[in-house]
Amino acid sequence: MPILTDQLKETAKTIGRVPTNYELEIEDYHEHETDSRSVFLWKDQNDDDKGVWIELDKDGRLIKLTKDTISDNKENSLSNEQLKDIALHFALEHYPETLKLFTFEKIDELKNGDLRFTFNQEKLELPLPDTGFSVRITKAGEIVGFRYDGVAKKIISPEKIINKDEAKKTLLNGLEMESMITVLSKGIYENGDNLPHLVFEPNLRFHQLLADGTTPEFEQEEDTPKQLVPLAKPSKTSTKDIDAFIGLDRSAFKLIREQDMGDVIGTVWRMDEDEPEKVSSRSLDDFFQQRNDHMIKLQTDKNSKQLKGMFSFLERKGDLQLSLAECEDIALQFLYHLYPKADQYFRMKLDPQADETSAWFHFELYHGGIHVRFGFVSITVNRTTGHIDHYLGPEIHPELITSLPLEPTVSVEKAKQLFTRFFDVELKWEKEYIEDSEDYYQLVYKPAYPNLTGELAFIEAESGDIIVGKDLY
């Protein structure tokens, strides 16, 4: 007999040790043949960034827990063995069969100092991903995260396993190097500097190889080259400011949220007259509706104050019936307002899309035909109001790429040699997701870089430096 919703809520509250000053914001129930679950979120009313998230299955067993540290005890650090015992004890409270099913896999130290202990199901002495459980714990011993994935339902073992050298040779066959421009972010790459670089990205024909040597089947997608044309000048140089373009009258709108998002500051604006009514439902849909409806959201670069993104959730309908050409002119006016030398930096994609109320325009940074990763701009113009309803800017400031070379100093062959020097393969279980069918696990050879701290992401095309990705999880 299914547990009553009130019982589930009390169970979640007890598991999460929810403080009395926290208020319930989400209470949602999903019924499904194979995955029924309930979701709860309690938030600190004095600090929107603090909360407790709980997911339970239909029988009230814990599936997921995420919470912010409540204890102020930061001085008394326990040993890793003590913390592992606490983490395992927590898991055993909820899943007594844990030790029979799962094996300790690894311990990760996270950026804030927390530890995460991971236990997996194994087959052929290799861990099966997305099985078992993980526990996140502070150095003081407070459980702040838990995730239960359970056991693998279907495992397909290979009839034979080819040797490692043969697998490595097969994966390296057809290796290509694509030159591109990308920002080497400090938070993503070990030797990043937050500046754009001309790099080689290694591209393997297959990202994995079945353990028996069979290459995976995939549908070959036709690589249709984008048709990009030089940027035209708008019909006039607009004197409007950004707020006028996006329809944000700050005397009529109220700033309701501001958040530091790393490199950008996010702000949320709502019209005073559009104060939403408190809904009785605490479903996920209503929660996100409350946080989005009747709002304009902005993302602004923390240092340059440049607009990086704008998203309107207003239902704006005006009396205009703008043609596609008129909308294109507005999009160009906006782009030139943000980047006065836009025609020196951008190309426009042909055949913009449109419906009755909106027109979508796509622009890309251009540097001698070299692909600029995350160098695109997306602008949506409302055909009935003439306002910009959506804007997504480039990750790279256009001026920074003008000084980059048009040709690599390092040859393609040299880049391949550098990649091959660090490249290796390892056997791993991989979960295959099949539409309208049961998921299963299969054994594969996957790329590995045992002499590096992470994945080899790029080769710097001027210096030949190896760019290594950080483990962000």
GUKEVO-343898 format. One record per residue (C-alpha): y, x, z. Coordinates in pm, whole numbers, plus 50000, padded with zeros to 5 digits. Layout:
BEGIN
{{Y; X; Z}}
...
% end
This chain:
BEGIN
{{50000; 50000; 50000}}
{{50335; 50150; 49894}}
{{50572; 50253; 50171}}
{{50875; 50027; 50214}}
{{51209; 50162; 50095}}
{{51359; 50164; 50445}}
{{51065; 50370; 50568}}
{{51112; 50616; 50281}}
{{51478; 50653; 50366}}
{{51406; 50723; 50733}}
{{51131; 50968; 50636}}
{{51374; 51155; 50410}}
{{51641; 51160; 50679}}
{{51396; 51307; 50931}}
{{51263; 51572; 50690}}
{{51614; 51680; 50591}}
{{51741; 51681; 50950}}
{{52053; 51508; 50822}}
{{52355; 51554; 51053}}
{{52502; 51236; 51200}}
{{52838; 51292; 51029}}
{{52676; 51291; 50682}}
{{52696; 50970; 50479}}
{{52433; 50834; 50239}}
{{52565; 50844; 49880}}
{{52251; 50812; 49664}}
{{51949; 50593; 49734}}
{{51745; 50553; 49417}}
{{51387; 50446; 49346}}
{{51196; 50513; 49023}}
{{50861; 50348; 48961}}
{{50631; 50502; 48700}}
{{50257; 50503; 48637}}
{{50223; 50876; 48706}}
{{50546; 50982; 48876}}
{{50706; 50728; 49109}}
{{50965; 50882; 49339}}
{{51263; 50806; 49558}}
{{51584; 51011; 49563}}
{{51836; 51040; 49847}}
{{52162; 51231; 49884}}
{{52365; 51259; 50203}}
{{52709; 51424; 50182}}
{{52945; 51571; 50440}}
{{53248; 51342; 50422}}
{{53478; 51632; 50514}}
{{53336; 51876; 50258}}
{{53223; 51746; 49919}}
{{53030; 52068; 49850}}
{{52790; 52016; 50144}}
{{52496; 51782; 50129}}
{{52123; 51715; 50167}}
{{51914; 51617; 49862}}
{{51563; 51477; 49917}}
{{51296; 51356; 49671}}
{{50979; 51183; 49793}}
{{50675; 51052; 49607}}
{{50555; 50691; 49639}}
{{50355; 50781; 49949}}
{{50651; 50942; 50123}}
{{50543; 51302; 50066}}
{{50814; 51559; 50011}}
{{50863; 51673; 49650}}
{{51201; 51841; 49668}}
{{51455; 51939; 49932}}
{{51793; 52105; 49878}}
{{52044; 52136; 50159}}
{{52334; 52348; 50275}}
{{52300; 52564; 50584}}
{{52381; 52363; 50896}}
{{52313; 52631; 51157}}
{{52594; 52878; 51234}}
{{52342; 53139; 51349}}
{{52402; 53426; 51105}}
{{52349; 53719; 51340}}
{{51985; 53681; 51442}}
{{51793; 53782; 51128}}
{{51416; 53748; 51140}}
{{51169; 53978; 50966}}
{{51029; 53880; 50627}}
{{50686; 53821; 50782}}
{{50834; 53588; 51043}}
{{51026; 53401; 50773}}
{{50713; 53375; 50559}}
{{50525; 53223; 50854}}
{{50802; 52965; 50908}}
{{50806; 52880; 50537}}
{{50429; 52842; 50524}}
{{50426; 52631; 50841}}
{{50681; 52396; 50681}}
{{50466; 52362; 50368}}
{{50151; 52298; 50573}}
{{50326; 52018; 50762}}
{{50367; 51831; 50434}}
{{50061; 51956; 50243}}
{{49780; 52063; 50482}}
{{49556; 52169; 50189}}
{{49811; 52430; 50075}}
{{49616; 52745; 50171}}
{{49302; 52627; 49987}}
{{49487; 52562; 49662}}
{{49763; 52820; 49630}}
{{49811; 53196; 49660}}
{{50120; 53383; 49771}}
{{50293; 53503; 49454}}
{{50630; 53662; 49534}}
{{50938; 53680; 49751}}
{{51287; 53676; 49600}}
{{51611; 53762; 49776}}
{{51888; 53537; 49646}}
{{52254; 53625; 49600}}
{{52363; 53466; 49929}}
{{52093; 53649; 50122}}
{{51844; 53360; 50146}}
{{51478; 53432; 50072}}
{{51252; 53227; 49846}}
{{50875; 53239; 49898}}
{{50666; 53124; 49601}}
{{50299; 53021; 49611}}
{{50108; 52939; 49289}}
{{49770; 52821; 49172}}
{{49581; 53104; 49000}}
{{49328; 53129; 48718}}
{{49177; 53462; 48609}}
{{49390; 53614; 48889}}
{{49705; 53515; 48701}}
{{49956; 53261; 48837}}
{{50000; 52925; 48666}}
{{50374; 52848; 48632}}
{{50506; 52516; 48761}}
{{50222; 52484; 49010}}
{{50214; 52531; 49385}}
{{50535; 52529; 49585}}
{{50837; 52736; 49683}}
{{51033; 52748; 50008}}
{{51390; 52872; 50044}}
{{51489; 52993; 50389}}
{{51789; 53162; 50552}}
{{51752; 53496; 50731}}
{{51791; 53301; 51057}}
{{51487; 53088; 50972}}
{{51647; 52760; 50857}}
{{51466; 52583; 50571}}
{{51725; 52501; 50303}}
{{51504; 52439; 50000}}
{{51155; 52321; 49908}}
{{50988; 52228; 49581}}
{{50632; 52105; 49531}}
{{50475; 52122; 49183}}
{{50111; 52061; 49275}}
{{49801; 52168; 49082}}
{{49740; 52215; 48710}}
{{49561; 51917; 48559}}
{{49437; 52078; 48237}}
{{49367; 52448; 48169}}
{{49232; 52572; 47835}}
{{49065; 52912; 47873}}
{{49038; 53133; 47561}}
{{48696; 53217; 47415}}
{{48808; 53578; 47370}}
{{49105; 53797; 47468}}
{{49227; 54060; 47221}}
{{49339; 54396; 47356}}
{{49697; 54458; 47457}}
{{49779; 54709; 47180}}
{{49671; 54465; 46910}}
{{49886; 54190; 47063}}
{{50185; 54422; 47087}}
{{50151; 54528; 46724}}
{{50128; 54166; 46607}}
{{50440; 54059; 46798}}
{{50641; 54359; 46677}}
{{50545; 54290; 46316}}
{{50846; 54128; 46152}}
{{51095; 54237; 46421}}
{{51449; 54176; 46301}}
{{51788; 54274; 46440}}
{{52072; 54024; 46411}}
{{52423; 54161; 46449}}
{{52661; 53936; 46641}}
{{52958; 53937; 46874}}
{{52903; 53820; 47230}}
{{53068; 53850; 47571}}
{{52868; 54070; 47808}}
{{52933; 53876; 48127}}
{{52898; 54064; 48456}}
{{52718; 53768; 48610}}
{{52453; 53759; 48336}}
{{52395; 54121; 48229}}
{{52326; 54427; 48444}}
{{52590; 54640; 48270}}
{{52828; 54362; 48168}}
{{53205; 54404; 48160}}
{{53321; 54050; 48067}}
{{53440; 54175; 47726}}
{{53319; 54093; 47373}}
{{53097; 54350; 47201}}
{{52932; 54393; 46865}}
{{52560; 54391; 46945}}
{{52216; 54367; 46792}}
{{52000; 54081; 46918}}
{{51626; 54148; 46872}}
{{51444; 53859; 46706}}
{{51065; 53847; 46713}}
{{50892; 53622; 46463}}
{{50689; 53475; 46749}}
{{50802; 53457; 47111}}
{{50438; 53463; 47225}}
{{50084; 53515; 47096}}
{{49773; 53326; 47204}}
{{49537; 53547; 47402}}
{{49270; 53525; 47131}}
{{49517; 53666; 46876}}
{{49606; 53337; 46711}}
{{49972; 53301; 46621}}
{{50127; 52977; 46743}}
{{50187; 52699; 46495}}
{{50541; 52581; 46450}}
{{50737; 52389; 46194}}
{{50953; 52619; 45986}}
{{51307; 52491; 45999}}
{{51517; 52543; 45692}}
{{51806; 52771; 45777}}
{{52092; 52593; 45607}}
{{52399; 52816; 45607}}
{{52709; 52657; 45754}}
{{52986; 52591; 45509}}
{{53301; 52728; 45670}}
{{53638; 52720; 45499}}
{{53968; 52894; 45583}}
{{54190; 52702; 45821}}
{{54470; 52497; 45669}}
{{54810; 52462; 45829}}
{{54890; 52124; 45990}}
{{55150; 51904; 45823}}
{{55395; 51996; 46097}}
{{55427; 52218; 46401}}
{{55396; 51982; 46694}}
{{55638; 52005; 46985}}
{{55403; 51810; 47212}}
{{55255; 51975; 47518}}
{{54886; 51969; 47601}}
{{54918; 51667; 47832}}
{{55074; 51465; 47548}}
{{54793; 51563; 47311}}
{{54523; 51450; 47555}}
{{54708; 51146; 47688}}
{{54748; 51271; 48045}}
{{55066; 51136; 48206}}
{{55067; 51312; 48542}}
{{55314; 51062; 48686}}
{{55058; 50785; 48627}}
{{54744; 50987; 48704}}
{{54630; 51119; 49041}}
{{54450; 51448; 49100}}
{{54134; 51350; 49286}}
{{53924; 51669; 49271}}
{{53977; 52039; 49213}}
{{53691; 52287; 49209}}
{{53657; 52662; 49165}}
{{53386; 52702; 48900}}
{{53386; 53082; 48877}}
{{53595; 53184; 48577}}
{{53753; 52840; 48544}}
{{53918; 52580; 48766}}
{{53796; 52224; 48719}}
{{54031; 51935; 48787}}
{{53964; 51561; 48775}}
{{54241; 51306; 48713}}
{{54232; 50927; 48748}}
{{54496; 50663; 48682}}
{{54627; 50518; 49008}}
{{54568; 50165; 48886}}
{{54206; 50245; 48798}}
{{54087; 50308; 49155}}
{{53718; 50213; 49126}}
{{53573; 49940; 49340}}
{{53318; 50052; 49593}}
{{52979; 49947; 49460}}
{{52709; 49829; 49694}}
{{52439; 50006; 49493}}
{{52370; 50372; 49566}}
{{52166; 50437; 49250}}
{{52199; 50760; 49053}}
{{52357; 50572; 48763}}
{{52621; 50417; 48988}}
{{52685; 50751; 49159}}
{{52766; 50927; 48832}}
{{52956; 50624; 48707}}
{{53177; 50641; 49017}}
{{53245; 51011; 48953}}
{{53319; 50976; 48581}}
{{53458; 50635; 48487}}
{{53833; 50610; 48416}}
{{53881; 50985; 48451}}
{{54002; 51287; 48258}}
{{53836; 51618; 48343}}
{{53994; 51954; 48263}}
{{53865; 52310; 48277}}
{{54130; 52583; 48283}}
{{54080; 52959; 48275}}
{{54152; 53094; 48622}}
{{54346; 53398; 48499}}
{{54505; 53309; 48163}}
{{54556; 52936; 48246}}
{{54422; 52864; 47894}}
{{54260; 52521; 47851}}
{{53884; 52577; 47813}}
{{53759; 52219; 47809}}
{{53875; 51859; 47829}}
{{53664; 51544; 47864}}
{{53807; 51192; 47868}}
{{53602; 50915; 48029}}
{{53874; 50658; 47965}}
{{53799; 50359; 47748}}
{{54105; 50406; 47529}}
{{54163; 50166; 47242}}
{{54492; 50155; 47057}}
{{54636; 49980; 46754}}
{{54613; 50275; 46514}}
{{54367; 50304; 46228}}
{{54389; 50673; 46153}}
{{54221; 50811; 45843}}
{{53990; 51113; 45862}}
{{54265; 51328; 45707}}
{{54517; 51213; 45969}}
{{54271; 51292; 46248}}
{{54207; 51635; 46097}}
{{54580; 51701; 46099}}
{{54598; 51609; 46471}}
{{54301; 51837; 46547}}
{{54472; 52123; 46361}}
{{54801; 52061; 46543}}
{{54615; 52082; 46874}}
{{54426; 52398; 46777}}
{{54744; 52571; 46657}}
{{54920; 52464; 46977}}
{{54650; 52642; 47179}}
{{54622; 52935; 46937}}
{{54940; 52984; 46727}}
{{54754; 53233; 46502}}
{{54454; 53002; 46464}}
{{54426; 53060; 46087}}
{{54368; 53431; 46154}}
{{54080; 53363; 46391}}
{{53901; 53042; 46295}}
{{53717; 52881; 46005}}
{{53654; 52506; 45982}}
{{53317; 52346; 45918}}
{{53311; 52120; 45614}}
{{53217; 51750; 45630}}
{{53347; 51641; 45973}}
{{53173; 51339; 46124}}
{{53342; 51010; 46212}}
{{53279; 50653; 46320}}
{{53514; 50358; 46374}}
{{53679; 50501; 46686}}
{{53632; 50880; 46677}}
{{53640; 51180; 46444}}
{{53468; 51508; 46532}}
{{53582; 51849; 46409}}
{{53407; 52185; 46444}}
{{53568; 52529; 46415}}
{{53419; 52876; 46452}}
{{53565; 53217; 46529}}
{{53542; 53439; 46224}}
{{53529; 53818; 46215}}
{{53426; 53946; 45874}}
{{53134; 53706; 45852}}
{{52974; 53827; 46177}}
{{52836; 53549; 46395}}
{{53036; 53507; 46718}}
{{52810; 53373; 46994}}
{{52972; 53078; 47176}}
{{53275; 53123; 46954}}
{{53297; 52763; 46842}}
{{53556; 52494; 46907}}
{{53482; 52122; 46917}}
{{53763; 51865; 46899}}
{{53726; 51485; 46905}}
{{54020; 51272; 46797}}
{{54048; 50905; 46893}}
{{54121; 50717; 46570}}
{{54288; 50426; 46752}}
{{54522; 50624; 46981}}
{{54563; 50964; 46816}}
{{54476; 51135; 47145}}
{{54227; 51416; 47190}}
{{53930; 51265; 47376}}
{{53718; 51581; 47394}}
{{53781; 51951; 47356}}
{{53550; 52247; 47407}}
{{53702; 52590; 47353}}
{{53550; 52929; 47267}}
{{53401; 53150; 47537}}
{{53582; 53447; 47381}}
{{53959; 53471; 47352}}
{{54021; 53520; 46977}}
{{54257; 53815; 47017}}
{{53986; 54021; 47187}}
{{53758; 54030; 46882}}
{{54017; 54155; 46633}}
{{53973; 54516; 46750}}
{{53594; 54509; 46716}}
{{53435; 54692; 46421}}
{{53305; 54503; 46119}}
{{53005; 54735; 46082}}
{{52768; 54868; 46350}}
{{52769; 55240; 46426}}
{{52401; 55223; 46524}}
{{52167; 55162; 46229}}
{{51923; 54871; 46223}}
{{51630; 55116; 46221}}
{{51767; 55299; 46525}}
{{51811; 54966; 46707}}
{{51449; 54875; 46629}}
{{51332; 55211; 46764}}
{{51527; 55160; 47086}}
{{51383; 54812; 47131}}
{{51026; 54925; 47057}}
{{51057; 55205; 47315}}
{{51102; 54951; 47596}}
{{50890; 54667; 47454}}
{{50552; 54578; 47599}}
{{50338; 54266; 47641}}
{{50160; 54099; 47932}}
{{49911; 53817; 47973}}
{{50052; 53499; 48120}}
{{49962; 53135; 48152}}
{{50203; 52915; 47960}}
{{50245; 52540; 48002}}
{{50251; 52347; 47675}}
{{50433; 52016; 47667}}
{{50295; 51777; 47406}}
{{50472; 51454; 47318}}
{{50259; 51145; 47388}}
{{49974; 51363; 47513}}
{{49861; 51543; 47827}}
{{50030; 51874; 47907}}
{{49801; 52176; 47933}}
{{49797; 52548; 48015}}
{{49695; 52821; 47771}}
{{49674; 53199; 47807}}
{{49925; 53394; 47598}}
{{50067; 53741; 47548}}
{{50442; 53743; 47613}}
{{50710; 54013; 47578}}
{{50760; 54233; 47885}}
{{50991; 54520; 47973}}
{{50820; 54703; 48262}}
{{51066; 54993; 48269}}
{{51371; 54768; 48288}}
{{51498; 54545; 48568}}
{{51504; 54241; 48338}}
{{51472; 54128; 47978}}
{{51617; 54345; 47702}}
{{51881; 54108; 47568}}
{{52088; 54319; 47326}}
{{52152; 54668; 47195}}
{{52521; 54761; 47186}}
{{52588; 54830; 46818}}
{{52848; 55105; 46874}}
{{52703; 55302; 47166}}
{{52333; 55214; 47142}}
{{52332; 55112; 47509}}
{{52053; 54880; 47623}}
{{52188; 54549; 47758}}
{{51958; 54404; 48024}}
{{51969; 54043; 48139}}
{{51977; 53963; 48510}}
{{51719; 53742; 48675}}
{{51935; 53437; 48751}}
{{51662; 53243; 48929}}
% end
